[in-house]
Amino acid sequence: MSKTEHMRLDRTTIFQAIGQSFQRLNFTYQARNPVMFLVFVGSIITTLIFGWEMLKPTGEPIWFIAHISFWLWFTVLFANFAEAIAEGKGKAQADTLKKARRDVSAKKLVDTKDMMNFENVAANSLRKNDYVLVASGDFIPADGQVVEGIASIDESAVTGESAPVIRESGGDRDAVTGGTRVLSDWLVVRVTSDPGESFLDRMIGLVESAKRQKTPNEIALSILLAAMTIIFLLVCVTLLPFSFFSVERAGSGIVITVTVLIALLVCLIPTTIGGLLSAIGISGMQRLIKANVIATSGRAVEAAGDVNVLLLDKTGTITFGNRQAVEFFPAPGVTAQQLAEAAELSSLADDTPEGRSIVALARAKYHLPEKYPKDLNATFIPFSAEQRISGIVINHRHLMKGAGDAIASYVSLKKGVVPAEVTRQIEDIARQGGTPLTVCEDGKVLGVIYLKDIVKPDIKHRLAELRKMGIKSVMITGDNPLTAAAIANEAGVDDFIAQATPEMKLTYIRKMQEGGELVAMVGDGTNDAPALAQSDVAVAMNSGTQAAKEAGNMVDLDSDPTKLIEIVEIGKQLLMTRGSLTTFSISNDLAKYFAIIPAAFATTYPALASLNVMGLASPQSAILSAVIFNALIIIALVPLALKGVKYRPESASAMLRRNILVYGVGGIITPFIGIKLIDMLLASVGLA
């Protein structure tokens, strides 16, 4: 998207948000937020008082009533605007997703056993458990599960990634998404959703946030704000008869007006956080969407912020996922050059990442010339799961590589033996968490190749940051305990589960939860589904199985396992933003008391004028300045609510200190400065 298009999008979103701000001026909508509902009612009452004062003047300055009414409406409108602008950003993302949804025709199989027997139907007529054939160039008509075939799929419309992905039957890559396109080969797909219930449809609905549910913490905060509002409402309601009584008994002074009481109430209740609360929650979901992660609810986003146990798969998350050759250890009487040449030859036909890394290491370290299999006039021996060895035969030379015990059995048939030094080297590599491969020629062992799981260079630093926040990291791997311990130590995880099975993962999660921990996990396979369903935050890979996606409460469209760490950080940022702005709002109210309470009661108790520590021009100016500041501070904080407070990985005590210092002290100081400046401005234009 160009810069001009981006600006146009922002302008459109802003105009739509302004329109929605006015549309939401109704009792039904405003009643959802008790704090802003009182401001809304106060706006109506002051408007009615203004109209009555126009018809039958009572002596209260009409300009004062008009300004109070205007700024109360302004406060309500900008609270609506903050929420509407946050939702508008979500709808823009939804429009992007809608472009991926296409109305296409589908080849519905009449007979699942005969792929040539199909009929062309509209995609929206497909039902769950229908079978469709998709070939090269076709768009996949609906979400489904591959039951036959293998194909390259372009998922850029959903994920934004241009690189094609492979989808095939019978594994953890059998889920396909409607609207994606087949680039090569063919697939038979079983439809797994009815019209309107596809993954894309659900994601669009969630992104639009039209029915975003409040999270437990948000509900608790809403209850607290409602309780504070009710208390201040009761206080303000009792002040009017108290003022009547005081004036009547003293025989002097002026009774406090309803307009002043409403202004007092609006300034005392936590309107700042009340006006921004919904925008903060919605923006948290939008930050996830920017990371190409879709959450099924706001509850999932917030739970990510409370997580204190993180389950990370070793392969692809902690390590790069493919073992790499890092060193050659020759046997006694064999040079490193001889071992490297034999290892290269035995790996020429090995197209696995491990095989390619052996060839690359031999050529780079020992300057071996490139060889091409077709030029060698050789016979290649492919890897066999039964024999666990592979290699090459060149002019009666049998060069083989494989697991240590498999090569030991092979050389024993050739009347050879494995040197004790080689056996010790194999054990040393295993203790370091590596994978040893032994190389031999005929009955002679030439040495050992050290294959290593390469730990991602930034993972240790990121896990250390999580530890500062009190989050325990746990590595899950199918490796043996010895290898798992070595990788865990190098990566800096706090614990690990070796030789993990679905049952072991589930048991571990339940044990943690019984101890009061909140657990996050990432998974992509059907075998991960039970653990994902049990986890508090369950991130399913978009490339994974349908079972995994249904079990999770988040879907990572990029299928990047390391995204889980970023998700936790986004959840933390959501909680930090809400906590910081709540602290600011309450501190704000404390400061406003010094401005508005002496001014509000100065007419009833003239002696209170001595408490005018801010030196405000007049009671009306003090009250109006506080109301104006109350409205403007919401506008000033909208960008912060949408962007979020900057995240820093630190302990809870450090966060609390910084929160109190910046937003607590700042919330007290800001109103003194702001109200005084507004009062000076009002005085300069003759409204004091």
Steps between C-alpha positions, in 0.01 A plus 500: 500500500639840404535789742214685325271197529594462867414865568172460314418195707570688823287794386212270414529322833496834686193627315316174563596517868365856526168385353483204739574731794169678435312178418590361842332789683213286628406354836535137392859537385617737774354279775775244422749730673371628839759778524432650159126438543500748789685755288245440222208554740675807642533639146126462443409659834729802451360546149146500643606746770647723230170491310302578816735785589443648154124500563492584870826644631581409861817699536762237421730626223366358176845502336626278783222242451553503123872435529460225761241328278717533190809349665303216654367407154854536371622254767239240403568539128874453537454194720285361217760612248784316680309172486382557142849578371634179660222295344557678168858374490365149547247542220780614268680174575174312444465660157846367416394152603177529301706548184631148557146360500402420146181373344635217288366185344589163648548153356279302735569127479194288431692183575792535741668198342493650151677835470374549144139482611426851624257785443568873497309678777518838671736504797231638730285194433756263654417342833705338772639157402464566124807398296654726236783467250741792461775503240777736394366855455177435697394695806413281798125560538465440875689408814585134501726208572715338233404133467700421189787652302774753560523853359674834528263770629518880477367626836613861456139625495465386862851510643665772291796268438591454134683168546276203410435224753451127460173336599457124503282227644581291802714740700507828691475704179159385383292811576418739215327839509229618264615775263857372467626379161656173383827563314586145397369143505158416646312426820178334609361707787228415751307817586505564876266800529159611380453835314564796730689284750836480327824598668511821295139587588568447869817706483319788325232499767756499777714771345204733459461474878129567475427261784820514697444351843649664805782314670493407873746777595308750292174395667665535844627847409156596366344392830755708694433805282124449533532477880704822513245668274208394720679627813568841346146512362357446848734766639398755237129425537518569875693824450198689361274462808805557720566828317134606543522424871828687545382815323167499685668454839779752441269749338765581241667349198358357178370146452718284276341454156421173319737604220789532745412167664501324162836658415629391841378143447655475152835623629498266802407174326776323300388624158850478344539123533124452458516666160807308385440153646335346192754656265787350701353149478421520130842645419663206677332268252608726213864477609468122476354536153799712396712204607281286270340319794123467536361458853161337545417739785630788706527252788779318313698822447478594865582148616822529300595791721445294815689191379778378728585163340599481133522165320730524198559230244873443445498454123431823313456707815814462707708348222489566126341161446763330286812341642816634342845343463747704704812281534679185379683278751729253320582154639862409591714471187254701289552865403222757525530552122436130435198497732357817342533355148333173602221688683440719194482206259266303727268803523483605133166330448368594844258784431409556865611824672746292705649340187535833323668652807761218501586568137515876561726465805742262322534729199527822701746379765716265293469667157370189326404545133134472407391157382180413320333161559431444130872535418621245754360185340408394853224305670324682779360317800197692633423528869300212639302531824579136565878515437539869602794552264551653157796550268663448163687229309778628269732254328453240775543762775209477744474834683224494761373729776237448768427464871786367711339166583383450139852558363642276773274217379597571139877493558474185712357322197815615317716360783583852620481665844412844632804662668458589867588863419206519256264350760609761755453777243147377427419510873651850538290638214184345646576655842531841334152461352625429148433216258804286405516338156773243438671472160668184377661361185438128461597357841705799619351776716628840382356724770198689627294794366364735766144610415367771724163660562587866447345708777362831372742778598236728654301237689711505818466878527123487446455224757705702747262793445204272571670380818523863617123515470460187710417272205638147510605354163466126438641325191307208353691249290492143384876470555652279768561665841876535439459692175208699640703608803786625283269703273309635801824614661624671184166673435453607862155348557390442858377144453445240228284201419694232313352219291172689524172330414153665476413348837815640661430851367142489627605372843765770533258780409237376745759475776609860439141625493415320822783699657337825388714559191374627164650300214564598137587252226550492125417200280415393148430128503202287588708356785526855643122550508438363855773718650386804300144455621624485861733803476385845608662652190513257210657619174430275202703527181300586189701233318396240757213258512135595534494330841780726627330816373171405660671424832690831514368842597744680267611427146837617369453569130880499447540160669804628690545312829714778651199733471383368839757719674375805310140414590589495871666841462187641330283363781731657757482831315119490508498452878770765546306751290179445693680516834697812408198693374293391802775632730511824300121537508467455877800727570346750262179506703690561823660811352169628362353498852725796590362699210130423498392426861597841646349671195178296512429593862640851503150643443363305797807541723693814394777407747598209270643753256817488709551139376539626146867393501519511120402869493217447251319814380146421623280208613340476155839509329637232735207264434497561125880458478477165679222380268690610188818333624299185574388488136831592341703245695297218340592636156864525602508138618322342200831444310656338808196275548519390135878459485544361851750583772851405392582148614813435707592152623547553874376371833152578635646719779702704248190542281298616802763757602524639148121502465455697823784740418400575140122464499424550869712808563445616141125463546511727804722769348337521155156631615659779707683623191217435254219652708707809582583557132135458397394739779748761377365457146141541619597812693671645194181466292278638775332176615648502850 
